[in-house]
Amino acid sequence: MEKISCLGPAGSYSELAAKKLSPRGEIVLCANFQEVIGKLEREETDSAVIPIENSIQGGVLQNLDLLGQSNVFASEELVLPIDHRLATREGVKLSQIKRVYSHEQAIGQCAEFLRTNLPKAQCIFTSSTTESLLKLDGESAGIVGAHVEAEGVVLSEENVADEKKNFTRFLRLVRKSGEPQNKSRMIFLCAVLRHEPGTLLALLKIFADCGHNLTRIESRPIKDVFGQYRFFIELEGNIAEPCVQEMLERAQLACKHLRILGAY
């Protein structure tokens, strides 16, 4: 049976995504994203599932950094609707709540609801949405997914996210073994460019000249080189096509360093 690592505890959006991507797999819950990818790299699991982008908050920056530093490969994606609910102990009223616990992204996605309904409550970040359930008492609330069930816990009837059409994109990661040849709809790259004028323009022109549409580009600082950045680039393309392989070879020459992070 396939083992899939993802962020826990049970009931997290990551676990829900992992179950959808591998309905018959054995889910291995982890305390943080470093552990999720670490278990895959150490061959303790066969794949890993991580969130990479939210339609409101943008890229999950911690996971972009981890992908840039890890020898893993994204082989599949899943877009999951996000439905946030306020969780309280039975009988607790809004007027009693002094603290709200949840993952940083969830609290950010419910910022307007919190400002309007709980303006004096302290927002405290947890490692996952479902961890907030462990913090609940007579003066605390959490923000969790609508799919979560826990004894003695009541969820709000309505979605408390500021934007109801809220989606998070997850990637299934596998260990990288040689150059990927599978067919794909999207290609995910990490590029480090020479610190010279026009290098980013030259790279993007290669993709444009070959007729490939970019769907995403995001920069992240290289932690040990101040003022220089990694560019995470996603573009449409079938990695199995010879013309795409030729385009990637040209892109490799235009970069100081180029890695294929995924094809899905």
N, C-alpha and C positions, 0 to 999 in steps of 0.2 A: 504493500500500500504506500502511495506517495505521501511524504511528510511535507507540510507547508508551514513555514514560520511566518508569524505576523504579530503585530502589536496587540497585547492584551490589555486588561483582563477580558474574560468572556463577555460578549455583548458589544465589543467595540465595533466601529465601522470597518476596521481592518479585518476583523474576524468574519464579519458578514461578507466582505468582498472575497476573502479567501474561500469561503464556503461556496460562493457563486462560481468562482473560477475553477474550483476542484471539489465538486459535491461529494465525492467518495473519499477524499483525502483525509489524512490525519492532521488536525490543526495543532501546531505547536505555538503556544502563546508566549510572548516575550515581554520583558519589562521596558525595553526601549528599542529604537530603530537600529542602533548599532548592533544589538544582540540579534535582531531579526536577520540582518545581512551576514553577521558573523557566523551564525549557525549554518547558513548556506555555504559560506566559504570554507568552513571546517568540515563540510560534508555530513553534518548532523541532520540536515533536511535536504529535500530534493529541489525545492523551490522556495521563494519568499515573496510576500505580497506587501507592497508599501504604497501609501498615497503619494502622488507626485505633484498634483495641481488641484486647486479648488476654483470654481467659477467666480467666487467672490474675493477670496483672499489671495488668489494667484498661486505661484509656485510654493511648494513645501520646501523651503530653503535648506533645512537640515538634510533632507533626503537628496536634494540635488548635490549638495556637498559630498554626501556619502557615496553617491553613484560616481562622482568624479574621482574618488579615491579608491574605489573597490573594483575588483576584477570579476564583475558579474554582468549579465546581459539580460535586457528586457525582451521577453518573448511574446507577451500578450498584454492587452490593456482591458480595463473595465471601467465604465463610467457609471457611478452609483448615485442615485438621487439621495440628497441629505435632508432629513426631516428632524429638526431639533425640538425637543420637548423639555420643559422645566420639570425637574423631578424633586419631590419633597416627601417627607414622611407623612403618613396619614394624619390629617387634622391640622397641619401647619399652614398658616395663612401668609399671604404676601407681606402683610404688615409686620410679621414676626421675623422675616428673613434679614439677616445681617451679613451673610457671606454667600457667595455663589462660586461653586467649584466647577471647573471643566477644563478641557484642553484649550490651549491658547487660541487655536483656530476657531473652535466652537464659540468661545466667548466673543471673539472678534466678529463672528457672523451674526451674533445676537445683540450687538452693541446698542442699537436703537431701542430694542425691547427693554434692555437693562436700564438704560438712561431714563426711559419713560416710567417704568413700573417699579424699578428697584434702584432709585438714584443714590441712595445712601449705602447700598450694600457693597462690601469689599469683594472684588473679583480675584480669585486665587486660581492659578493655573495648576493643572494636574497632568500626568503623563499621557492620559487618555480620557475620553469622555466617561467611560464606565467606571473609572477609578473614583469619580466624584460621588458615586453611590456609597462608597465606604466612609465618606465625610459627613453624611447627612445626620442632622440632629434637629432639635426644635427651633434652631435659628439659622439653618443652612439649607441651601438648595443646590442642585446640580443641573447641568445641561447634558442630556443624553439623547440617543436615537430613539425614534418612535417604536423601534422593534424590541427595545429592552424591556424585560420583565423582571421584577424583583419583589419579594414578599415584603409587604408593609410600605411599599413605595408607590406614590401616585404621580402619574404624568399629566401635564397640562393637556387639555382637549385640543388645543390649537398648536400649530407649528410656531415657535417663537423666533425663528430666524427672520432677519430684516428682509431678506430676499427669499421668497418662497420657492422660486425656481433655482435651487442651489444644488450643484453637482460636484462630486470629487472624482478625479481620475486616479485609478490605481494601476500599478504595473506588476505583472508577475515576473520575477527575476529567476534566472537559472545560472549555473556556473558556466563561464565562457570556455569553450573548447574549440580553438581554431576560428577561422573566419566563417561567419554565418552565411548559409546559402538558401535558407528557407524563403519562400515568397512572403512579401509583406505589402502592406498598404502605406505604412509610415516607417521612417528611419529616424533614429534619435542619435545625435552626435554630441561630443564634447570637444571643443577646439580651444587650443591655446595659440595665440597669434604672436608674431614678432612685434615688438613694441616700436612700430614704425608707422608713419602716415599711410593710410589707404589699405592696410592689410585686411581689415574687416570688409571693406568694399570689394576688394579683389576676390575674397572667398564667396561672398554673396553673389557676385557676378557669375561665378562658375555655376552655381545652382540655377540662376536666372537664365543663363545662356543655354542650359540643358532642358529648360522648360519645367523645372520642378518647383512647386509652390511651397513656400515656407509657412508653417502653421504656428511656429513659436520660436522666439529667440529670447534668451535671458542670460544675464551676466552675473557671475559670482566672483568675489575676490579670491585670488590665490593666497592662502593664509601666510605663507612664508616669503612672499615677494610683494612688498607694499606697492600699490598703484598698478598692479597687473591683474588680469581677470581671465577666468574660463568662460567661454560662451557655450551655453546649452542650446542646441538648435534641433528643431524637429521639422521634417519636410516630408511631403508626399513622395512615395516612390517604392518600386518593387526591387528589393535588394538582389533578387535572383537574376535580374536582367543585365546582360553584358554592358549596355550603355550606362547603367547606374554604377556598376563596378568601375567603369572608366572614369565617370564623374567623381567618384570618391577617391580614386587615385590622384586625379588632378587637385582635388581639395586637400589631400594629404600633403602634396608638394607646396601648397600655398600656406600651410600652417607650420608653426613651430612643433606642434604636437596635435594629433587628431585621433580620437578614439570613437569607435562605433559602440554606443551604449545599448542599442536595441534595434530590433526590426520586428514589427508586429502589424 
